[in-house]
Amino acid sequence: MRASRLISLVLLLQARETMTAAELARELEVSERTVYRDVLALSAAGVPVYADRGRAGGYRLLGGFRTRLTGLTRDEAEALFLAGLPGPAGEMGLADAVAAAELKVLAALPPSLRDASTRTGQRFHLDVPGWFRESTPPPWLTGLAGAVWRDRVVQLRYRRGEREVTRTVQPYGLVLKSGVWYLVGRVGADIRTYRVDRVTGVEVGEETFIRDDGFDLGGYWREQAEAFLRGMLRAEVTVRLSPAGLRTLRHVAEAPFAYEAAVAAAGEPDGQGWVVTRLPVESVPVAYDVLLRLGPEVEVLDPPELRARCAEAARRSAARYAEPPGPPEAPDPPVDGQR
């Protein structure tokens, strides 16, 4: 455990040049006292770590010192090749760079671990696009990826409904969600999101921008995705659910937090285990489609129009099953010239 932490400390200093004891402690999830002991151990082992004093001080490695890619376990080596995403990288025009990086990693690995790439490829495959969706990348994706890498300002033409708009964007990042690419960028003082397949033109200029180092692309995307879904669920229905219906609701609710909200709002079970709760939904028609999947395990209490629609559906189903199935219909006779 300590050997792994010492290697991590060296790699952190190699990547970031200077770090304080507090920053190292936070990254390594240890106390500052542990960092002090680890630095002494590294120095005793011949690693040239030294401290700069003062407000801008911290620990750093002697200039030019580099550690080789050694000490990897088999799990770590195989995880390196899981981290690469060949499909999305290829769509962004980075397939050659990824292949070259993998070759360099393979060359640096000891002989006993050089089958890591083959073993990983035999066991795992990532198919990013959703079902029934074309996998052709948007035409402007490669240009936008280049602008993101180089922090270049772009002029973006974007299709919004029936009209086209132009925006000057500082492209912060690209997100791939269920086979759809999104561009996240700053426009003026705001961070905005654009679907790349709705982009109709990109002009990458020579002007660069200084990105906000505190911006967290993953955190921003999670917040925006949840806000989008919550914004969709603007209505609410009151239902009575059996124990089986409450369990199945997890799989048919429009979003995970809709199910969580229904569970949180559920009252005490009655003598048969049924509970009354409120379920956030997009609209009454959508709620009708969702709740029909629960069959007899749900009773709609409110609103009245939804209860009436579900009751009518139940009557039609009961009538359909009241009579035994009739004989299959005879096929139509062939027309002239057909067998």
Secondary structure by P-SEA (a helix, b strand, c coil): caaaaaaaaaaaaaacccccaaaaaaaacccaaaaaaaaaaaaaaccbbbbbbcccbbbbcccccccccccccaaaaaaaaaaccaaaaaaacaaaaaaaaaaaaaaaccccccaaaaaaaacccccccccccccccccaaaaaaaaaaaccccbbbbbcccbbbbbbcccccccccccbbbbbbbcccbbbbbccccccccccccbbbbccccccaaaaaaaaaaaaaaaaccbbbbbcccaaaaaacccccccaaaaaaaaaaccccccccccccccccccaaaaaaaaaaaccccccccaaaaaaaaaaaaaaaaaaacccccccccccccccccc
